[in-house]
Structures are given as structure tokens and as C-alpha cells.
């Protein structure tokens, strides 16, 4: 699925707030007569308020039909499962315009959208144009009003790679580990003033990507030296250089081959429980 996070209070359902999860679950619950109502969806990666997703992955456990549905518009196969292309069309008619289900399929045995994932990919968009940001990109690109040196951005980012305790770059939650493996953090200029930061890891803790980007940008515009982001990491003290949410987009989620999904999920759960 994909969504524009501008007008959402993040992914997770919250009482009295508009969330992506809430919108999706409301659409899923509005089924044709005779259909079973799915439970809560499981997401690959929760996004914060204002963060977008180009390719988000969710799963939901549903019971197959026992017999035929009462709606003439709904057909089921010999497994008791509905036509998912038709259901996708129905869900998208029910969803608000800033959320879309791109595809739906029956998951392989052992699949878990969250725990089977091996890698998440994010992109942060920045413009260092002296006038700010193109009005057509204002909802997904940060205006940075200082010239940025891509070589410095790249050097500072590479010093953060590897299996580390990212406590200085995470909004900590009680009982949650801040150890993550940062596998990719690269910068490139894609236009005269437009830059992309691509960040990949096995998983991210709360606000981690935005904190990393914010710190490196301070080095990239010359206000901090190139080693400063690394020193922040080593200090394990959380700073305040957090980039705004609207420049961040979840780009993709990687999963292992179908035969390895269950083992990956079990391994991830064990690691999380033991840390």
C-alpha cells in the first residue's frame, strides 16, 4: 500500500486521531454481506506523523468462507478465499484519497509483515535552493536554506554504518532496544538543488532516520564538522537535530524467499525478546 502522511497522525491507530491504520482497518471492516471481518492489521514498519510510504506492507489474518457468500458480487475460490483484485477495488473506493492499496495476495505460510522483514528502505528528500523548495514538492521535500556539500554529507554518513547502539538517534521507549544495523546511508544530488538520502537497516527505532538525517545535514552545511554525527552516536545522548517528518518516505521492505519466512520471523522475535 501507499499513502501521503501529511494529514495523518502516523500509522498506529489512536483514539480521536486520523491514522493510516485506522483508515485501512475501517475499510477492511466494511465487507459485503456474509463476509468475515478481519482483525487488526500487522504492519512492516510504523511511520510517524507526517511520514509517507511509497511501498508499505501489511498482513491480516482472515477466516475463509464456509460455503458461498451471500453477496452475488463476491466470488470465492475452492479455498474459500474471495477475488482479491475485486476486494482491492472495493477497499480503494472506501479509503480516503491519500491512501491506496496497490496489491493484495495470499501470503506464504509463515509470513509476518513485521517480523519476516529483513530490511527497510527509506528516502529523505532535501532542497538547498536559495528560494526554498519547489511548491509541487513541498509536502515531501525539506527546504534547507543553506548550501549543502554532498561529499561531506556522504563522509559523515559512512561513519555511522554498522551494528551500533543508536540511543543518541532514537526516541527511546521503555523496554525497547536501540541496537540496530545501519546498512546503507548514502547521499546524491539528483538535480541542481535537489538531494536524496537513502537509508537502509534491518529495522529502525522511533525517529531514528530523521535524527540521523538531521545530524548529518548540520555537518553538510558547515555548521558542524564531519566527525560530529559520529561523536553524537558515541555519546549515546539524544540531541535535538531531528529533521522534519514530511521529507521522509518509506520506499520498500525486503523479505527472504518464501521458504525462509517463518524462520526469519522466529529469529527476529527471539532477538527482540533477548535484547
C-alpha positions as CSV (number, residue, x, y, z in Angstrom):
1,X,0.0,0.0,0.0
2,X,1.0,3.7,-0.3
3,X,0.0,6.8,1.5
4,X,0.6,10.5,1.8
5,X,1.3,11.0,5.5
6,X,0.7,14.8,5.6
7,X,-2.7,14.7,7.2
8,X,-2.3,11.6,9.3
9,X,-1.1,11.3,13.0
10,X,1.2,8.5,12.0
11,X,0.5,4.8,11.2
12,X,-0.8,3.5,14.5
13,X,-4.5,3.8,15.4
14,X,-5.0,6.4,18.2
15,X,-8.3,7.4,19.8
16,X,-9.7,10.6,18.3
17,X,-7.0,10.9,15.7
18,X,-6.8,10.2,12.0
19,X,-4.3,7.5,11.3
20,X,-3.4,5.2,8.4
21,X,-4.1,2.1,10.4
22,X,-7.5,3.4,11.4
23,X,-8.4,4.3,7.9
24,X,-7.3,0.9,6.5
25,X,-9.0,-1.2,9.2
26,X,-12.2,0.8,8.8
27,X,-12.2,0.0,5.0
28,X,-11.4,-3.7,5.7
29,X,-14.2,-4.0,8.2
30,X,-16.8,-2.7,5.6
31,X,-17.2,-6.0,3.8
32,X,-20.0,-7.3,1.5
33,X,-22.8,-9.2,3.3
34,X,-21.7,-12.6,4.6
35,X,-18.0,-11.7,4.7
36,X,-15.9,-12.2,7.7
37,X,-14.4,-9.1,9.4
38,X,-10.6,-9.2,9.7
39,X,-8.8,-8.3,12.8
40,X,-6.1,-5.7,13.4
41,X,-3.6,-5.5,10.6
42,X,0.2,-6.0,11.2
43,X,2.5,-3.5,9.5
44,X,6.1,-3.9,8.4
45,X,7.1,-0.6,9.8
46,X,5.2,2.0,11.8
47,X,5.7,5.5,10.4
48,X,5.5,8.7,12.4
49,X,3.0,11.6,11.9
50,X,3.7,13.2,8.6
51,X,5.9,10.5,7.1
52,X,4.9,9.0,3.8
53,X,5.1,5.5,2.3
54,X,5.6,4.5,-1.3
55,X,5.5,0.8,-0.5
56,X,4.2,-0.3,2.9
57,X,3.4,-3.9,3.6
58,X,0.7,-5.2,6.0
59,X,-0.9,-8.5,6.7
60,X,-4.1,-9.5,8.3
61,X,-5.4,-13.0,9.3
62,X,-8.9,-13.8,8.0
63,X,-11.1,-16.9,8.1
64,X,-12.0,-18.5,4.7
65,X,-15.7,-18.8,3.8
66,X,-17.5,-21.9,4.8
67,X,-19.8,-22.2,1.8
68,X,-20.7,-19.4,-0.6
69,X,-21.0,-15.7,0.4
70,X,-24.5,-14.1,0.4
71,X,-23.4,-11.3,-2.0
72,X,-23.7,-12.0,-5.7
73,X,-20.9,-9.6,-6.3
74,X,-18.4,-11.6,-4.4
75,X,-17.0,-14.9,-5.7
76,X,-14.7,-17.3,-3.7
77,X,-12.2,-19.9,-4.9
78,X,-12.0,-23.5,-3.8
79,X,-10.1,-22.5,-0.7
80,X,-12.9,-20.2,0.4
81,X,-11.0,-17.0,-0.4
82,X,-12.5,-14.1,-2.3
83,X,-11.3,-12.5,-5.5
84,X,-8.6,-10.2,-4.1
85,X,-8.5,-7.9,-7.1
86,X,-12.2,-7.2,-6.7
87,X,-11.7,-6.7,-3.0
88,X,-8.8,-4.3,-3.6
89,X,-11.0,-2.3,-5.9
90,X,-13.7,-2.2,-3.1
91,X,-11.2,-1.1,-0.4
92,X,-9.8,1.7,-2.6
93,X,-13.3,3.1,-3.1
94,X,-13.8,3.1,0.7
95,X,-10.4,4.5,1.6
96,X,-9.6,8.3,1.6
97,X,-7.7,9.7,-1.4
98,X,-4.4,9.8,0.5
99,X,-4.3,6.0,1.0
100,X,-4.3,3.3,-1.7
101,X,-3.9,-0.5,-1.6
102,X,-1.7,-1.3,-4.6
103,X,-1.9,-5.1,-4.4
104,X,-3.4,-7.9,-2.3
105,X,-2.4,-11.6,-2.3
106,X,-2.5,-14.7,-0.2
107,X,0.7,-14.7,1.9
108,X,3.0,-17.7,2.0
109,X,3.0,-19.9,5.1
110,X,4.9,-18.3,8.0
111,X,4.7,-14.7,6.6
112,X,4.7,-11.9,9.1
113,X,4.8,-8.4,7.7
114,X,6.8,-7.1,10.6
115,X,9.0,-10.0,11.8
116,X,9.7,-11.7,8.5
117,X,11.2,-8.5,7.1
118,X,15.0,-8.4,6.7
119,X,15.5,-4.8,5.7
120,X,13.6,-1.5,5.4
121,X,14.5,1.3,3.0
122,X,13.7,5.0,3.5
123,X,14.4,8.1,1.4
124,X,14.7,11.6,2.7
125,X,14.4,14.5,0.1
126,X,16.0,17.8,0.6
127,X,16.2,21.0,-1.4
128,X,19.0,23.5,-0.8
129,X,17.7,26.0,-3.3
130,X,18.1,29.6,-2.1
131,X,14.3,30.1,-2.6
132,X,13.3,27.0,-0.7
133,X,11.5,24.1,-2.3
134,X,9.5,23.7,-5.5
135,X,5.9,24.3,-4.5
136,X,4.9,21.0,-6.2
137,X,7.2,19.1,-3.8
138,X,6.6,21.0,-0.7
139,X,4.8,18.1,1.0
140,X,7.6,15.5,0.6
141,X,10.8,17.7,0.4
142,X,12.6,19.7,3.1
143,X,13.7,23.2,2.3
144,X,17.2,23.6,3.6
145,X,18.3,27.3,3.3
146,X,22.0,26.7,3.3
147,X,24.2,25.2,0.6
148,X,25.0,21.5,1.2
149,X,28.2,19.7,0.4
150,X,27.4,16.2,-0.8
151,X,30.9,14.9,-0.2
152,X,30.7,16.0,3.4
153,X,27.2,14.5,3.8
154,X,28.4,11.2,2.4
155,X,31.6,11.1,4.5
156,X,29.7,11.9,7.7
157,X,27.0,9.2,6.9
158,X,29.5,6.4,6.2
159,X,30.9,6.8,9.7
160,X,27.6,5.7,11.2
161,X,27.2,2.4,9.4
162,X,27.2,-1.0,11.1
163,X,25.7,-2.7,14.1
164,X,25.6,0.1,16.7
165,X,23.7,1.3,19.7
166,X,21.7,4.2,18.2
167,X,20.4,5.5,21.6
168,X,21.6,9.1,20.6
169,X,19.4,8.9,17.5
170,X,16.3,7.3,18.8
171,X,13.3,8.4,20.8
172,X,13.6,5.7,23.4
173,X,10.7,3.5,24.6
174,X,10.8,1.7,27.9
175,X,12.0,-1.9,27.5
176,X,12.9,-1.4,23.8
177,X,16.5,-1.9,22.5
178,X,18.2,0.8,20.4
179,X,20.7,-1.5,18.8
180,X,20.3,-1.6,15.0
181,X,22.4,-2.5,12.0
182,X,22.6,0.6,9.7
183,X,23.4,-1.0,6.3
184,X,23.2,2.0,4.0
185,X,23.3,5.7,4.3
186,X,24.1,7.5,1.1
187,X,23.6,10.9,-0.4
188,X,23.3,12.0,-4.0
189,X,22.3,15.2,-5.8
190,X,19.5,14.4,-8.3
191,X,19.1,18.0,-9.6
192,X,20.7,21.4,-9.3
193,X,19.3,21.8,-5.8
194,X,17.6,18.5,-5.0
195,X,19.3,15.8,-2.9
196,X,18.2,12.3,-1.8
197,X,19.4,10.5,1.3
198,X,18.8,6.7,1.1
199,X,18.8,4.9,4.4
200,X,18.5,1.1,4.9
201,X,18.7,-1.0,8.0
202,X,17.4,-4.3,9.4
203,X,15.0,-2.2,11.4
204,X,14.7,1.4,12.8
205,X,13.7,2.6,16.2
206,X,11.4,5.6,16.8
207,X,12.6,8.8,14.9
208,X,15.9,7.2,14.0
209,X,16.0,8.1,10.3
210,X,15.0,11.7,10.9
211,X,17.6,12.1,13.7
212,X,20.4,10.7,11.5
213,X,19.5,12.9,8.6
214,X,19.2,16.0,10.9
215,X,22.6,15.5,12.4
216,X,24.3,14.9,9.0
217,X,22.7,17.9,7.5
218,X,24.3,20.1,10.2
219,X,27.7,18.8,9.0
220,X,26.8,19.1,5.4
221,X,26.1,22.9,5.6
222,X,29.3,23.5,7.6
223,X,27.8,24.3,11.0
224,X,29.4,21.1,12.4
225,X,32.5,19.2,11.4
226,X,32.3,16.0,9.5
227,X,33.0,13.8,12.6
228,X,30.3,15.4,14.7
229,X,27.5,12.9,13.9
230,X,29.8,10.1,14.9
231,X,30.7,11.7,18.2
232,X,26.9,12.1,18.9
233,X,26.5,8.4,18.2
234,X,29.3,7.5,20.7
235,X,27.9,9.9,23.3
236,X,24.6,7.9,23.4
237,X,22.9,11.2,24.4
238,X,20.0,12.1,22.3
239,X,20.2,15.5,20.6
240,X,17.7,17.9,19.1
241,X,18.8,17.8,15.4
242,X,15.8,15.9,14.1
243,X,14.8,16.6,10.5
244,X,11.1,17.3,9.9
245,X,8.8,14.4,9.1
246,X,7.4,15.5,5.7
247,X,10.7,14.9,3.9
248,X,10.7,11.2,4.7
249,X,9.2,8.3,2.7
250,X,9.3,4.6,3.3
251,X,10.4,3.2,0.0
252,X,10.4,-0.6,0.3
253,X,10.6,-3.6,2.5
254,X,12.8,-6.7,1.8
255,X,11.7,-10.2,2.6
256,X,13.5,-13.6,2.3
257,X,12.4,-16.4,-0.1
258,X,9.0,-17.9,0.9
259,X,10.6,-21.0,2.4
260,X,12.6,-18.8,4.9
261,X,9.8,-16.5,6.1
262,X,8.8,-18.5,9.2
263,X,12.4,-19.0,10.3
264,X,13.1,-15.3,9.8
265,X,10.1,-14.3,11.8
266,X,11.1,-16.7,14.7
267,X,14.6,-15.4,14.6
268,X,13.6,-11.8,14.8
269,X,11.2,-12.4,17.6
270,X,13.9,-14.2,19.6
271,X,16.4,-11.4,19.0
272,X,14.0,-8.7,20.1
273,X,12.9,-10.7,23.2
274,X,16.5,-11.3,24.2
275,X,17.8,-7.8,23.9
